[in-house]
Amino acid sequence: MDRRGGCDVFDILVTHERGDRFRVRIRSHELLVDQPVGDGGEDSGPTPTELFVAGLASCIAYYAERYLRRHGLPPDGLAVECDFSFATDRPARVSAMALSVRVPEGFPEERRAGLLAVVEHCTVHNSIRQAPEISIRLESAPGRSA
């Protein structure tokens, strides 16, 4: 673990912009997260929870694409669709996710089991199944006391 108690390699910075809007910097990429207007935000980006779910869907898509290429199959038309719902009890969390991998036209029937086995073990899915150790600590901003 590094000095922040996090990962050794990856660095993500989330900074408050205004209201419920935050700028997320991941390597050289930036995106916004926000809340829907009905929840007090400006809807200028997805919610953090939507990013969490999208992370799983996009990881599955990546693993599927790699599987197709490894087996000489074109990825044209590959897509992953995901629906999710929130728990009705505490703690606040996603209670269910249903994902559908749309395989390209002409995908061989005999490859379905292999593809399913691969996408069910993407890195994000593995991280949900075997939850990572998470540590959170408070740190004062420069020139301020906590």
N, C-alpha and C positions, 0 to 999 in steps of 0.2 A: 504494500500500500504506500501511496505517496503521502506528502505532508498533510493533505486534506483528508486522509483516511479513505480515499477512493481508489480508483483504478491506477495501475502503473503507467498506462499508455495514453488513454483517451482523456481529452479535456473538453468539457462542455461548459459554457458560461451562459447563464440566464440573467438578464437585467430587466428591471422594471422600467417601463416607458410611461404609462399613465393608466389610470383606472385599473382594469383587469388585464391589460395588455403587457406582454413581456416579449423581449427580443431574445431569441435563442441562437447562440453561436456554436456551431459544431465544425471544428477544423476551419475551413475557409468558407463555410456556408452559413447563411443566416435565414431565419424564418421567424414568424410571429406566432404567438399563441394568445388566445383571448377567450372570452366567454360569449355566448350568443347574446343578442340585444335583450331578449326576454329574461336573461339572467343577470343583467346589469352591465354587460360588456358592449363592445362595439362590433363584434363579429368580424374582426380584421384578420382572423386566422383560426385554425382549428383549436379545440380545447386540448389541454394536456392529456386528457383521457382518450380523446380521438387519436392523438399522436401515438399513444401507447398501443391502441388497437391497430392502427395503421402500421406500426412497427412490426407487429406479428404478421399482418397480411402481406406486407412488402418483403419480409424475410422469406415467407413461404413462396412468394412469386420468384424471388431470386434463386432459391434452391430448386424450384421447378424448372426455371430457365436453364440452369446449369446442368440438370439431369437431361433435359432435351438435347442440349448441345453435345454432351458427353456421348449420347447415343445416336448422334447424327440426325436428329429430328429438328425441324424448324420451329422456332418459338412463336411464329406469327399467329396471333389470335389468343395467345396465353393471357389469362387474366385471373385475378383472385378477387372474389367478392366477399364482404364480411358484414354481418349484422351483429350488434351487441346489445346487451341490456344491463341495467344497473341493478344491484341488489336493493331490496326494499327494506332490509334491516341494517343495523350497524355492524361493523364499520362501513363507511361509504366505499364502494368498490364496484368493479365490473363483475357481474355474477355469471354471465354466459357470453360466449362468442361462437358464432356459427360461420364457418368459412367454406366457400366453394371454390375449387380450382377449376377454371374453365380451360380445358386442354385444347390444343389446336385441332383443326379439322383433319381427319385422317389419322389421329393418334392411335397407335396400335393397341388393341385390347390387351394383348399379352404384356404390355408395359405398365398397365394401370397399377398393379400391386406394388411394383418397384417404385413408381413415382410417388404413390401414397406413403410408402415407407420412408422415402427421402424427405418429403415435405413435413411429415409429422415429427421430424427430428431437426428442424432448423434451429439456429442458435437462440432466437427469441423464444421459441416454444420450449426448448430445453431449459431456458432461464426461468420460465414461468413454472414449469414442472418441478424443477429443483431450484427454489428461490435463492438468489444470491444473498450473501451477508450484506446488510445495509447499515451504514453508520451515518448518523446526522449529528453535526455539532454546530453551535452558534459561534460566529466570529464577528468581531467588530469591524465596521468599515473603516478605512483609513481616516484618521482625524475624528473618530466618534467612539463613544464607549457603549457597550451593550447594555 
